[in-house]
Amino acid sequence: MNIKTWATALRVRHWIKSGFCLAALFFHGDAFDLAAWRAVLPMVAAFSLVSSAGYLLNDIVNRLEDRRHPRKRHRPIAAGLIGSGQAWIAIALLVTAGLAVGFSFYGPGKAMACVGGYLGLTAAYSLWLRGIPVVDVLAVAAGFAARVAAGSYALQSIYEDVYPTPWLLVCTYFLAMLIGFGKRKGEEALLVHEHQEFGPTRKALRGYRPRLLNFLTAGSAALAGGAYVMYCLQRPEPVPFVLSAIPAIMGLGSYLRLAWRSSLVEMPEFLLLRDPVLTGSVALWVLMVALFTT
């Protein structure tokens, strides 16, 4: 067994999702503040560790379904490269390490409550919520909101006026909904291409239909874009910050285009490297947010 096998099982490339912990750092105007980065990066590390534990749990519970999936059957646990016993030991180590990192920097409080809530949500998702249509995506979206909230509370260690604003959480939630429903749409497209049924690979897919997925994906994009514009307008200085909505909406449109054309939306972590319009939109948006808030 090699490092690459474990890196695949731990979904190391998915650690990019822990970057949502940095949202408050950018929107509070601390993108160029080294002290702020030092305050938040431990939370990024903590979420990366506990999220990998969650992925292992999900793969253990759903290994039989994964073996019927054209892509997921190559996951180390489904493929038999990593045994369940080894995975459980890794889960214990990852959770312990993640909590140790978090508590050593932040102690008991709201930041670590977000980490604990995320762990509970991840367990509920793997054991139960994953099989319920629509609810499965809503649960995943809540995990992204937890990351944003945790990053905000982590910043409170040096800036007492930082807190997770409702609009920021709403924007995050709707964006995560878009990504989640896009993944379901991509998985549906892949299974249709492979001439496979939906149910055997993911129970919740039985409850989705193409028209419903189209509606949920497009609706989530509209909600995310609208919520972000409202967030921009309610800031103390909406101009020029509202201009950052332009690349944001461009990025949403690009993602929708991909959702309608490619099964790659099932793996959103790859999209930033595959589509130049999406890559450019996200890069420009991050740059504008960093500049307009400092």
N, C-alpha and C positions, 0 to 999 in steps of 0.2 A: 504494500500500500504506500502510495507516495503523497507528497505534499499537494500535488495538483488534485488528487482525488478528494482530499479533505477540503481544499479551497472551493471545489465545486459543491460539496455537501454543505459547507457553511455559507454558500452564496456570497462569497467575498465581493463580487461585483455589485451586489445589492446594497453594500454598505453606503453607496452613494445616496440612498434614501435617508440616511442619518444626517445628510446635509440640511434637511428641513429644520434641524435644531439650530441652524445658523440664521434662520429667517429673522428673528428678533434683532440679531446683531446688525443686519443690514438695514432693516426698517427703522431701527432706533438711531441710525447714523453713526455706527461704530465700526464700519467696514475697514477703516484704516487705523483702528485702535488696537494695539498689540495686547493691552491688558484685557480688553473685551474678548479677544480670541483665546487668551489663556483661560478665561473664565468659562468659555463655552465648549472648547475642544474636548475636555474630559467627558462632557455629556454626550458628545458625538461618539466617543470611544465606548462609553457605557451602552448606548443604544445599539451600536454595531455588534457588540458582544451578545447582548440579550436577544437581538433580532436573529442572530445566527442560531441561538438555542431554539428559538421559535420555528425556524425553518427545519431544523432537525426533527423536532416534535411532529411537525406537519408531515414530514416524509415518512416517519415511523408509522403514524396513524393511517396514512393514505397510500402506503407502498403498494397495495394490491391494485388500486385504481391507477397509480402511476405506471405500473407494468403494462397496462393496456393503452397507454398514451404514446403517440409516435415520437414525442420529444422527451417526455418525463421518464420514460422507461430507462433512459440512460443515466438518470440520477444515481449516485453511488449506493444509496440504501435500496432503491427499487431494483438495481442491477445486481445486488448482492455483494458489492465491493466493500461495504461497511455493514457490519452486523448491528442488530438492534441494541445489543448489550453495549457495544462500543459507543453507539450514538447516545444512549442514556448517560453514560459516563461523561461524554463530551458536553451534554446538556447541563449536567450538574456543575461542571467546571466553568462553562461559559456564564451561567447565571451567577455563580459565586464571584467570578472575576468582574462581571459587569456591575453587580451590586457593590463590590468592594471599591471599584473605581469611583462610582457615584457617591457612596457614603463618605469616602475619604476626602472628597473635594467639597461636597455640599451638605453632608450630614442629613439627619432626618428633616423633612420639610416638603414643600410643594413640588420641588424639582424631582425628588425621589419618589414622591407619590405618583407622578406621571409615569415613571419607569415601572413602578409596581402595577399601576393600572394597565400599562401596555402588556406586561407579562400575563396578567389575568385575561386580557382581551385576546391575546395570541393563543392561549390555551383553549379558551372558549371557541375560538374560530376553528382550530384544528380538530377539536373533539365534537363540535356541534354546528356552529354557525356556517361553516363552509358548505353545508349541504342545503341551505335555505336560499332560494333565488332572491336577488336584490339585497337581502339582509347580509349576504356574504360580502358584497362590495361595500355596503355601509359600514360594516365592522372594520374592514381594511382601511377605509377612509378615516375612521376614528383613530387608528394607529398613527396616521400621519399628523393629525391634529395634536395628538399626544406629544409627538416629537417637537412640534412648534411651541407648545406650552412649556415643555421641559426646558427648551433652550431659553425661553423668556425668563423663567424662574432662575435658571443658572446665571443669567446676567444680573439678577438682583443681588448677587454676592458683591458686586461693585457699584451697581447703579440701582438705587432703591425705587426709582420711578419707572422701571421697566416692568411691564406685565403683558400677558397675552391678550391683546385687544379682541373684542368679539368679531370685528370685521376681518382681521387677519386669520382668525380661526375658521371663519366661514369660507373665506377664499381658499384656504388650504383644503378644507373638507370637500368643497365642490371640485377643486382640481383633482384631488385624489379619487373622487367618484368618477371623473372622466377617465382617468388612467385605469381604474378598476373595470369599468364597463367596456372600455376599449380592449382590455385584456380578454374579457369574456368574448367579445366580438372576434378578436384574433384567434382565440382557441376554437370558436365555432367554425371559422373559415378554414383553419388547418384540418379539423376533423372532416369537414365536407370534402376537402381536397383529397384526404386519405381514405374517403368512403367508409368512415367509422361512425358509429352511433354516439350520441352525446352522453347518455347516462353512465355507461361503464367507466368513463374516465373522470367524470365529475358529476356527482348527483345533482347539483344545482342547475347544471346546464339543461336538464329536462324542462325546467320552468322558464327558460328563455326561448324566445322566438326571434327570428331576424328583425321583424318590424319593431318588436319591443326593445331589442338591443339598439337599433337605430335611434329610436326615440330617447332612450336613456342616455346614450352617448352624446347625441346632439343637445339634449336638454341640460346635461351636466356641463357641457362646454358653454352654453348660453348663461347658465347660472354662475359659473366661474368667472367668465368675462364681465358680466354685470356686477357681480359682487366686488371684483377688483376695481372697477371704475368707481363704485360707491366708496370703496376704501380710500381711493386716491382723493376723491372730492371732500371727504370728511377730515383729511389731515389738516393741521394748522396752516400749512402753506400749500394748497392744492396745485398751484402753478409754480414751477413747471413739472411737479411730480406726476401730474395726470398724463403727461406725455409718455411716461413709461407704459401706459396702457396700450400704446400702439404696437410695440414688439410683443407684448403679452398676448394681445388678440391675434397677431400674426402667428405666434407659436401655437395657440389653440386651434386656429384654422389649419395649420400644417398638420397637427396631430389628427384632426378630423379627416383630413385628406388621406392620411396614411391608414386610418382606421377603416376607411371605405375601400382601400385598394390592396392592403397587404396584411398577412397574418403576423407580421413582425411586431404589431402592437401588443401581441401576447408577451413580448419581451421588451418592455419600455426602456430597460436599462441599456439596450443596444441602439435605440432610435437616435440618440444624440450624436452617435458616431456615423449613422447611416444617411441621415437626411440633412443636407446643407442648410435648407431654409429653417428647419427646426433648430439646428445648432446655432445658426446666426441670430435667430430671434431670441433664444434663451441667453446667449452671450451679451447681446445688446441690452436686453432687459436687465440683467444683473449689473452691467456697467452703469446704466442710467439710474437704477435704484441706489447704487453705491455713491454716485456723484450727487444726486439730488437730495440725499439725506445728510450730507456732510456739510 
